[in-house]
Amino acid sequence: MKKQVTVYAVLIGQILFNISYAGWKQTGPEGGTVRALAVSGVNVFAGTEYGGVYML
C-alpha cells in the first residue's frame, strides 16, 4: 500500500512538472491583464487588456 501511494505521488509530481514546464508564447503586441480565453483545436489563446494575444 505504501509503495502504491509513492508511485502515485511520483506520477502526480511528474504530471504537474510537465504542465508547469509548458509556457505561453506571445503572438501579438504586449498586453496587460488577461480578459479573454479561446480554444482552437489544441491551441489555447489568451487575449489581454491592451491587445496582446498569447498562445499556449
N, CA, C and O of each residue as an XYZ file, in Angstrom:
224
protein
N       0.822     -1.192      0.000
C       0.000      0.000      0.000
C       0.869      1.260      0.000
O       0.596      2.207     -0.737
N       1.920      1.266      0.833
C       2.807      2.420      0.919
C       3.537      2.644     -0.414
O       3.729      3.780     -0.845
N       3.938      1.546     -1.051
C       4.630      1.641     -2.335
C       3.699      2.215     -3.402
O       4.131      3.009     -4.239
N       2.433      1.821     -3.377
C       1.453      2.301     -4.347
C       1.234      3.809     -4.182
O       1.132      4.531     -5.174
N       1.161      4.280     -2.953
C       0.999      5.712     -2.692
C       2.210      6.478     -3.211
O       2.064      7.559     -3.781
N       3.406      5.923     -3.017
C       4.627      6.562     -3.501
C       4.626      6.654     -5.024
O       5.004      7.682     -5.585
N       4.211      5.608     -5.680
C       4.148      5.606     -7.149
C       3.169      6.662     -7.635
O       3.465      7.398     -8.577
N       2.003      6.742     -6.999
C       1.025      7.764     -7.389
C       1.564      9.171     -7.149
O       1.351     10.062     -7.972
N       2.251      9.378     -6.048
C       2.817     10.689     -5.746
C       3.858     11.088     -6.792
O       3.906     12.246     -7.209
N       4.681     10.147     -7.212
C       5.689     10.427     -8.242
C       5.003     10.748     -9.569
O       5.412     11.682    -10.259
N       3.982     10.000     -9.934
C       3.261     10.261    -11.189
C       2.592     11.627    -11.181
O       2.668     12.363    -12.164
N       1.946     11.964    -10.093
C       1.292     13.273     -9.989
C       2.329     14.389    -10.053
O       2.107     15.408    -10.707
N       3.456     14.201     -9.378
C       4.526     15.187     -9.432
C       5.051     15.382    -10.840
O       5.312     16.512    -11.252
N       5.211     14.297    -11.584
C       5.694     14.382    -12.963
C       4.689     15.107    -13.853
O       5.077     15.920    -14.691
N       3.421     14.822    -13.678
C       2.375     15.490    -14.467
C       2.379     16.984    -14.174
O       2.328     17.795    -15.098
N       2.438     17.358    -12.894
C       2.453     18.775    -12.536
C       3.696     19.466    -13.070
O       3.615     20.615    -13.505
N       4.845     18.799    -13.049
C       6.064     19.388    -13.593
C       5.905     19.633    -15.087
O       6.271     20.700    -15.580
N       5.364     18.660    -15.814
C       5.191     18.814    -17.263
C       4.230     19.951    -17.587
O       4.451     20.696    -18.542
N       3.179     20.088    -16.813
C       2.227     21.176    -17.051
C       2.890     22.521    -16.788
O       2.726     23.455    -17.572
N       3.635     22.627    -15.695
C       4.263     23.902    -15.352
C       5.403     24.238    -16.305
O       5.761     25.408    -16.439
N       5.978     23.242    -16.969
C       7.078     23.475    -17.901
C       6.584     24.121    -19.198
O       7.330     24.838    -19.865
N       5.319     23.861    -19.551
C       4.755     24.481    -20.751
C       4.703     25.979    -20.537
O       4.411     26.439    -19.433
N       4.982     26.738    -21.572
C       4.993     28.190    -21.411
C       4.129     28.882    -22.446
O       3.852     28.340    -23.516
N       3.717     30.070    -22.111
C       2.939     30.880    -23.043
C       3.891     31.528    -24.036
O       4.982     31.967    -23.672
N       3.469     31.585    -25.295
C       4.259     32.209    -26.348
C       3.493     33.426    -26.840
O       2.339     33.305    -27.252
N       4.120     34.596    -26.803
C       3.447     35.813    -27.237
C       3.306     35.802    -28.750
O       4.265     35.530    -29.473
N       2.097     36.101    -29.223
C       1.852     36.133    -30.670
C       1.314     37.483    -31.111
O       0.862     37.623    -32.247
N       1.353     38.461    -30.252
C       0.858     39.797    -30.578
C       1.633     40.831    -29.776
O       2.618     40.487    -29.123
N       1.207     42.099    -29.810
C       1.904     43.127    -29.040
C       1.723     42.898    -27.538
O       0.868     42.118    -27.120
N       2.542     43.588    -26.729
C       2.436     43.434    -25.281
C       1.025     43.746    -24.823
O       0.374     44.649    -25.349
N       0.563     42.999    -23.848
C      -0.827     43.148    -23.413
C      -0.943     43.751    -22.042
O      -0.433     44.842    -21.790
N      -1.599     43.062    -21.171
C      -1.867     43.503    -19.807
C      -2.589     42.365    -19.122
O      -2.183     41.209    -19.236
N      -3.646     42.679    -18.417
C      -4.453     41.681    -17.739
C      -5.198     40.818    -18.757
O      -5.748     41.332    -19.732
N      -5.213     39.504    -18.526
C      -5.937     38.606    -19.427
C      -7.434     38.866    -19.283
O      -7.974     38.824    -18.177
N      -8.096     39.131    -20.396
C      -9.522     39.438    -20.403
C     -10.357     38.374    -21.104
O     -11.574     38.328    -20.921
N      -9.719     37.514    -21.909
C     -10.481     36.501    -22.645
C      -9.606     35.294    -22.919
O      -8.393     35.416    -23.089
N     -10.234     34.124    -22.960
C      -9.555     32.887    -23.335
C     -10.333     32.248    -24.479
O     -11.560     32.324    -24.522
N      -9.620     31.622    -25.397
C     -10.260     30.927    -26.515
C      -9.470     29.660    -26.821
O      -8.264     29.589    -26.587
N     -10.171     28.666    -27.346
C      -9.551     27.401    -27.720
C      -9.838     27.142    -29.191
O     -10.972     27.291    -29.647
N      -8.803     26.753    -29.931
C      -8.950     26.372    -31.330
C      -8.119     25.115    -31.539
O      -6.891     25.174    -31.594
N      -8.790     23.988    -31.652
C      -8.075     22.720    -31.772
C      -7.317     22.438    -30.489
O      -7.918     22.345    -29.419
N      -5.994     22.302    -30.587
C      -5.173     22.043    -29.404
C      -4.540     23.318    -28.854
O      -3.816     23.262    -27.860
N      -4.798     24.458    -29.476
C      -4.213     25.731    -29.040
C      -5.140     26.464    -28.091
O      -6.357     26.473    -28.274
N      -4.545     27.085    -27.064
C      -5.281     27.928    -26.129
C      -4.732     29.335    -26.288
O      -3.520     29.541    -26.231
N      -5.622     30.311    -26.489
C      -5.233     31.700    -26.681
C      -5.731     32.527    -25.511
O      -6.824     32.288    -24.998
N      -4.931     33.505    -25.083
C      -5.322     34.446    -24.041
C      -5.246     35.847    -24.624
O      -4.191     36.282    -25.087
N      -6.371     36.547    -24.598
C      -6.418     37.937    -25.070
C      -6.264     38.866    -23.876
O      -6.884     38.653    -22.834
N      -5.434     39.904    -24.028
C      -5.151     40.782    -22.891
C      -5.803     42.148    -23.047
O      -6.309     42.512    -24.109
N      -5.770     42.876    -21.959
C      -6.413     44.183    -21.825
C      -5.951     45.174    -22.886
O      -6.754     45.955    -23.395
N      -4.668     45.148    -23.221
C      -4.134     46.137    -24.147
C      -3.843     45.578    -25.535
O      -3.012     46.124    -26.260
N      -4.517     44.501    -25.908
C      -4.430     43.988    -27.264
C      -3.433     42.870    -27.494
O      -3.283     42.422    -28.630
N      -2.748     42.401    -26.466
C      -1.814     41.293    -26.647
C      -2.553     39.983    -26.790
O      -3.609     39.792    -26.187
N      -2.003     39.076    -27.586
C      -2.564     37.734    -27.745
C      -1.449     36.749    -27.474
O      -0.372     36.832    -28.065
N      -1.718     35.805    -26.563
C      -0.734     34.791    -26.204
C      -1.292     33.421    -26.524
O      -2.496     33.192    -26.411
N      -0.413     32.503    -26.925
C      -0.828     31.151    -27.276
C      -0.052     30.166    -26.428
O       1.156     30.315    -26.246
N      -0.739     29.159    -25.907
C      -0.089     28.103    -25.128
C       0.117     26.921    -26.018
O       0.651     25.903    -25.577
